[in-house]
Every structure is written in structure tokens, then in C-alpha cells.
Amino acid sequence: MMNLSNLQNTSRPKKKVQRVGRGIGSKRGATSGRGGKGDSARAGYRKRFGYEGGQVPLYRKLPIRGFTRGRSSQSSWRHQNFGRWRSEQKSKD
């Protein structure tokens, strides 16, 4: 009988997983393929998006374009009472 628990992928062979940190003779021992010391050798390390190794990132080199009005005019927004506005709309109809 076919269940979700016994399905197998027969279209391609299963790739063998490379085990790391299993001694210096295993090709991936000692530093486990992470290089030397530093942040990138530590567990849980994630490089910041757009980071270019100390070089000024591209998004900082390019000029600011597009919608920029929103930042400066946020303090001048008017608050609307939509309940009052709806009642005015109903009275017009």
C-alpha cells in the first residue's frame, strides 16, 4: 500500500551528504570548510544583505531617486474623522 511515509524518488539517485568536522583526513575536518577564524567561522553567522566586504556598497553609491516626499511631510498629515465624513456623504445622497 502507498503512504506518504514510504514514497521514494526514483527519477534520480540520492546525493550523499558530506559530513563535516570528522577529522583532518576526511577533507572537511578541522575548520569544517569554514576557513580560519572570524565571524564567518562561527555558528549562526549571516552576512548582512548588500555587504561587500568593507567596500562601499552599491546602494550607497547610487543617488537617491523616486519617492522621497514621504519622509519629510509625515508630520504634516491631516487626521480624518471618517465616521463624520460618511455621515456627510449619506446626507448628500
N, C-alpha and C positions, 0 to 999 in steps of 0.2 A: 504494500500500500504506500502511496506517495504522501508524505507530510512535508511541512516546511523544514522540519528538523533533519531530514535525510536527503535534501536536494543537493546535487553536485553539478559543478560547472565542467562539462565535458568538451567544451569548444577549444580550450587552451590548457596547457599544463600549468600546475600551480608553481609560482615562483618561490624559490627557497628564501626565507628571511635570513638576512645576515645578522648574526648575533654579535653584539659589541661588548667590549670590556671583558674578554675571556682569555687574557694572557697575551704576551708580546708575540707569540708565534702564530697568532690567528689573524694577522693582518689588521684587525680592528681592536687591538689591545691597548694598554697604557692610556692614551688620551681618548680612545674610542672614536677616532675620526673627527675630533673637535679642535684639532690644532693644539696650541700651547695653553697659556694661562689667559686670563681676561674674562670680560663679561660673557662673550660668546661661548666660552667653555663651561659656563655654569648652567645648572638646571633652571628652567623657567625663563630663559632669556629670549626676548623678542626684539628685533630691531625696529626702531621707530619708522613709521611709514614716511617715505621720502628721504630717509637718511642716506647720505652719500659718502660716508667715511670721513667726515670732517670737512669735506669740500662744501662750499655754499650751495644749498640745494636749489634745484631748478625753479621751484615755486617761489623762492626768494629773489631770484634774479629777474624774473619776468615782471613787467609793470602791472599794476592793479587795473583791471578793466571790468566793465559790466556794472552790475547793480551795486552801488556804494552809498546811495542816498539813505538807505535804511538805518545805518549805524548812527548818523548824526541827528536824524529827525525823530528818533524814538521817543524822546522826552516831550515832543510837541504833539503827540497823538491825542485826539479827542475821544473821550469815552461816550458811548452812545447808550441811551436807555431804550432798548429795543421793545420793551413792553409798551412804553408810551408811543413809540413810532408805529407799532402795529395797530394800536387803538386809533391813531390818527388816520392810518390807511383805511381801516374799516369804516370810519366815519365819512371818509371821502366817497366810498363806494355806495 
